[in-house]
Amino acid sequence: RSHWKKTAFGVCVLSWGGHWLYGRHCDDLLRRAACQEAQTFGNQLIPSSMPLKKATVFLNPAACKGKAKNLFEKNAAPILHLSGLDVTVVKTDYEGQAKKLLELMENTDLIIIAGGDGTVQEVITGLLRRADEAVFSKIPIGFIPLGKTCSLSHTLYPESTNQVQHITNATLAILKGETVPLDVLQIKGEKEQPVFAVTGLRWGSYRDAGVKVSKYWYLGPLKTKAAHFFSTFKEWPQKHQAALMYLGPTERPPEEPEEKPSRPPLYVRLYRRLRLYWSSRPKEIPQEVTLDDWEELKLSTIELSIATRNKQLDLTRTEDFMDICIEADPVSKGQFVNRGSQKMRDPHMCPEGSQCIQASRCILQLPEGTEGSFGIDNEEYEAMPVEVKLLPRKLRFFCDPRIREQVLHAAVQ
């Protein structure tokens, strides 16, 4: 009673300390359970003639404000080593290094990306820039979400509020071997080498304001609204003008089987070759795309986004396309601030009243002297005229078996 202030302060400190210790204990239990599950994979017997599977991990230590290395070594590395994989960890020292390292990478059975959206974008860009990308693009890819923004993790793994559980679940999903095909966007400027993305491209005022949110960290939960509010002090209304040419969706070909069928007997192969030789059926010549096939559109928008359909996985879709969202530019300042907060949670959302286009390929022409930047998988690139081409089901990513079951169940329904 005589020292109630000290008593209240002590109770608060002890309560916080107890909660922190309990959280640490729960994280240790999650790590232990994940390691025990991984050890079952490592204890499996393999023939002496079969080499160990080689996994190459591209780790970005700078992700998550420099915490990625510690997160990987505490939560993911023990699981990978206990699983019996031959693990090689490649740490990147600067931005863009992963693209160069992928050009020199030798054969591997698995590629594992440990980082955020930027690391994913660098790795797949380096992978698909290779001369032998047709072979290397068939290597399955695992993603361990360690970055500040990990858009792809929402597609591959169930939602989890516990970071340790999210990382261990992602690492175990790689060992379980379930994969899903994901579309890729090839984005090519007039002179630059192509850049590849699994999420999409953004250009506009919401993206520009979202980049500046971290500058208002001292405002706490109001920093997002503050960044969008202060951006309205510039010229208003904000408009982005461009010309867009696009092609419609393409028919989805049947998916190739993962396992090659057994080789038929010799007499069957001879019969097929003779029938092919004597066949008088003319070969079908693929039709080339002409200028008449392109649709042209002049646009004035507050933001333009081009996104893949990876967020809405659908294995029964009969057409391949990307979503182009052209948002109307007459927006009030209040709507801009409110919608900006929604865009931070779902960057590629298409608000009501926007023009939505489904396309397999498009060309974005910008007026001369256009300033600003593109956001390609949350990485900043200089705004310039670009051609965006959809590469359907180009890469296979490991996913949680529960996600694959949900996709297959939805496909059956």
MARLO-321433 format. One record per residue (C-alpha): residue in one letter; x, y, z. Coordinates in steps of 0.5 Angstrom, whole numbers, padded with zeros to 4 digits, always signed. Layout:
! residues N
AXYZ;...
! end
This chain:
! residues 413
R+0000+0000+0000;S+0006+0005+0002;H+0009+0003-0005;W+0003+0002-0010;K+0007+0006-0016;K+0013+0001-0015;T+0009-0005-0014;A+0004-0003-0020;F+0011-0002-0024;G+0014-0009-0022;V+0007-0013-0024;C+0008-0010-0031;V+0015-0012-0032;L+0014-0019-0029;S+0008-0020-0033;W+0011-0018-0039;G+0017-0022-0038;G+0013-0028-0036;H+0009-0027-0043;W+0016-0026-0047;L+0019-0033-0043;Y+0013-0037-0045;G+0013-0034-0052;R+0020-0037-0053;H+0018-0043-0050;C+0013-0044-0055;D+0018-0043-0060;D+0023-0048-0058;L+0017-0053-0058;L+0015-0051-0065;R+0022-0052-0067;R+0023-0058-0064;A+0017-0061-0067;A+0019-0059-0074;C+0026-0062-0073;Q+0023-0069-0071;E+0019-0069-0077;A+0025-0067-0081;Q+0029-0073-0078;T+0024-0078-0081;F+0026-0076-0088;G+0033-0076-0086;N+0032-0083-0083;Q+0029-0086-0089;L+0034-0091-0093;I+0036-0090-0100;P+0040-0094-0105;S+0048-0094-0104;S+0048-0092-0112;M+0043-0086-0111;P+0047-0080-0109;L+0044-0075-0104;K+0039-0069-0107;K+0043-0063-0107;A+0039-0057-0105;T+0042-0050-0106;V+0040-0044-0102;F+0040-0037-0104;L+0040-0033-0097;N+0039-0025-0097;P+0042-0024-0090;A+0039-0016-0091;A+0032-0018-0091;C+0027-0017-0085;K+0032-0011-0083;G+0038-0015-0083;K+0035-0021-0078;A+0034-0026-0084;K+0040-0029-0083;N+0039-0031-0075;L+0032-0033-0077;F+0034-0038-0082;E+0040-0041-0078;K+0035-0042-0072;N+0029-0044-0076;A+0030-0047-0083;A+0037-0049-0083;P+0037-0055-0078;I+0031-0058-0081;L+0034-0058-0088;H+0040-0061-0085;L+0036-0066-0081;S+0032-0068-0087;G+0038-0071-0091;L+0039-0066-0096;D+0046-0064-0099;V+0045-0057-0097;T+0049-0051-0100;V+0048-0044-0097;V+0049-0038-0102;K+0049-0031-0098;T+0048-0025-0102;D+0052-0019-0101;Y+0049-0014-0105;E+0043-0012-0109;G+0043-0016-0116;Q+0048-0021-0114;A+0043-0027-0114;K+0042-0026-0121;K+0050-0026-0123;L+0050-0032-0118;L+0045-0036-0122;E+0048-0035-0129;L+0054-0039-0126;M+0050-0044-0122;E+0051-0052-0123;N+0046-0057-0123;T+0042-0058-0117;D+0036-0062-0115;L+0032-0056-0111;I+0033-0049-0111;I+0031-0045-0104;I+0030-0038-0104;A+0030-0035-0097;G+0028-0028-0096;G+0023-0023-0099;D+0020-0021-0105;G+0026-0018-0108;T+0030-0024-0107;V+0025-0028-0110;Q+0025-0023-0116;E+0032-0023-0117;V+0033-0031-0117;I+0028-0032-0122;T+0030-0027-0126;G+0037-0030-0126;L+0034-0037-0127;L+0030-0035-0133;R+0036-0031-0136;R+0040-0037-0137;A+0042-0040-0144;D+0039-0047-0142;E+0033-0044-0138;A+0029-0049-0141;V+0032-0054-0137;F+0033-0050-0131;S+0026-0048-0130;K+0024-0055-0129;I+0028-0055-0122;P+0023-0054-0117;I+0023-0048-0112;G+0022-0047-0105;F+0021-0041-0102;I+0022-0039-0094;P+0019-0033-0092;L+0024-0029-0089;G+0023-0022-0091;K+0019-0016-0089;T+0014-0017-0095;C+0013-0024-0098;S+0007-0024-0102;L+0008-0031-0105;S+0008-0034-0098;H+0000-0032-0098;T-0001-0037-0104;L+0004-0043-0102;Y+0002-0043-0095;P-0003-0043-0090;E-0004-0036-0086;S+0000-0036-0079;T+0001-0030-0074;N+0007-0034-0071;Q+0013-0032-0075;V+0017-0039-0073;Q+0011-0043-0074;H+0011-0040-0081;I+0018-0041-0083;T+0018-0048-0080;N+0012-0050-0084;A+0015-0047-0091;T+0021-0051-0090;L+0017-0057-0088;A+0013-0056-0094;I+0020-0057-0099;L+0021-0064-0096;K+0014-0066-0097;G+0015-0065-0104;E+0008-0062-0106;T+0009-0057-0112;V+0004-0052-0116;P+0005-0049-0122;L+0006-0041-0122;D+0005-0036-0128;V+0011-0032-0129;L+0011-0025-0132;Q+0017-0023-0137;I+0018-0015-0137;K+0022-0013-0142;G+0024-0005-0144;E+0027-0003-0150;K+0034-0004-0148;E+0035-0007-0142;Q+0035-0015-0141;P+0028-0018-0139;V+0026-0018-0132;F+0021-0023-0129;A+0016-0023-0124;V+0011-0028-0120;T+0006-0023-0117;G+0006-0017-0122;L+0008-0010-0124;R+0005-0003-0121;W+0005+0004-0124;G+0002+0010-0120;S+0000+0014-0114;Y-0002+0009-0109;R+0005+0005-0111;D+0009+0012-0110;A+0006+0014-0103;G+0007+0007-0101;V+0014+0007-0102;K+0014+0013-0097;V+0010+0010-0091;S+0017+0008-0087;K+0019+0015-0087;Y+0013+0017-0082;W+0015+0011-0077;Y+0014+0016-0072;L+0007+0016-0073;G+0006+0009-0071;P-0001+0006-0074;L-0002+0013-0077;K+0004+0012-0082;T+0000+0009-0088;K-0005+0014-0088;A+0000+0020-0087;A+0004+0018-0093;H-0002+0018-0097;F-0005+0024-0094;F+0002+0028-0095;S+0002+0026-0102;T-0004+0029-0104;F-0001+0036-0103;K+0002+0035-0110;E-0001+0037-0116;W-0008+0034-0116;P-0012+0030-0119;Q-0006+0026-0120;K-0006+0023-0127;H-0002+0018-0131;Q-0003+0018-0138;A+0000+0012-0143;A-0002+0008-0149;L-0004+0000-0148;M-0004-0005-0153;Y-0006-0012-0151;L-0007-0019-0154;G-0013-0023-0151;P-0013-0029-0147;T-0010-0036-0150;E-0012-0043-0150;R-0009-0047-0144;P-0005-0053-0147;P-0006-0060-0143;E-0001-0060-0138;E+0005-0065-0139;P+0005-0071-0134;E+0011-0070-0129;E+0013-0077-0130;K+0015-0079-0137;P+0012-0086-0139;S+0015-0092-0140;R+0019-0093-0147;P+0014-0097-0152;P+0017-0104-0155;L+0021-0104-0161;Y+0015-0106-0166;V+0011-0100-0164;R+0016-0095-0165;L+0018-0098-0172;Y+0010-0098-0173;R+0009-0090-0171;R+0015-0088-0175;L+0013-0092-0181;R+0006-0089-0181;L+0009-0082-0180;Y+0013-0083-0186;W+0008-0085-0190;S+0003-0080-0188;S+0001-0075-0193;R-0002-0070-0188;P+0000-0063-0188;K+0004-0060-0182;E+0000-0055-0179;I+0004-0048-0179;P+0003-0044-0173;Q-0001-0037-0174;E+0003-0031-0173;V+0001-0025-0169;T-0001-0019-0174;L-0003-0012-0172;D-0010-0013-0173;D-0010-0018-0167;W-0008-0012-0162;E-0013-0008-0158;E-0011-0001-0157;L-0013+0003-0151;K-0011+0010-0149;L-0011+0011-0142;S-0011+0016-0136;T-0011+0013-0129;I-0009+0014-0122;E-0006+0007-0122;L-0004+0001-0127;S-0003-0006-0125;I-0001-0012-0129;A-0002-0018-0124;T-0001-0026-0125;R-0007-0030-0123;N-0002-0034-0118;K-0006-0031-0112;Q-0013-0035-0115;L-0010-0042-0117;D-0014-0045-0121;L-0012-0052-0124;T-0018-0053-0129;R-0018-0046-0132;T-0018-0047-0140;E-0015-0040-0141;D-0008-0037-0139;F-0008-0029-0138;M-0006-0024-0133;D-0010-0019-0130;I-0010-0011-0132;C-0013-0006-0128;I-0014+0001-0130;E-0017+0005-0124;A-0021+0011-0125;D-0017+0018-0124;P-0023+0022-0121;V-0022+0020-0114;S-0023+0025-0108;K-0017+0026-0103;G-0021+0022-0098;Q-0022+0016-0102;F-0015+0016-0104;V-0013+0016-0097;N-0018+0010-0095;R-0016+0006-0101;G-0009+0007-0100;S-0009+0003-0093;Q-0013-0002-0097;K-0007-0002-0102;M-0002-0003-0097;R-0005-0010-0095;D-0007-0012-0102;P-0003-0008-0107;H-0006-0011-0113;M-0014-0010-0111;C-0018-0008-0117;P-0023-0003-0114;E-0030-0002-0116;G-0031+0002-0122;S-0024+0000-0125;Q-0023-0002-0132;C-0021-0010-0132;I-0018-0013-0138;Q-0015-0020-0139;A-0009-0021-0143;S-0004-0026-0145;R+0001-0020-0147;C+0001-0013-0147;I+0006-0007-0149;L+0005+0000-0145;Q+0008+0006-0148;L+0009+0012-0144;P+0010+0019-0146;E+0017+0022-0147;G+0019+0025-0140;T+0015+0021-0136;E+0018+0021-0129;G+0017+0016-0123;S+0018+0008-0122;F+0015+0002-0123;G+0014-0003-0117;I+0016-0010-0120;D+0014-0015-0114;N+0015-0010-0109;E+0022-0008-0113;E+0023-0001-0116;Y+0025+0000-0123;E+0025+0006-0127;A+0019+0007-0131;M+0020+0006-0139;P+0016+0003-0144;V+0016-0004-0143;E+0013-0011-0146;V+0010-0015-0141;K+0009-0023-0143;L+0005-0028-0140;L+0009-0035-0139;P+0004-0039-0136;R+0006-0045-0131;K+0013-0043-0132;L+0016-0045-0125;R+0014-0050-0120;F+0014-0048-0113;F+0013-0052-0107;C+0007-0051-0103;D+0004-0054-0097;P+0000-0060-0098;R-0006-0057-0095;I-0006-0051-0100;R-0006-0057-0106;E-0011-0060-0103;Q-0016-0054-0103;V-0014-0053-0110;L-0015-0060-0112;H-0022-0060-0108;A-0024-0053-0111;A-0022-0056-0118;V-0027-0062-0117;Q-0033-0058-0115;
! end
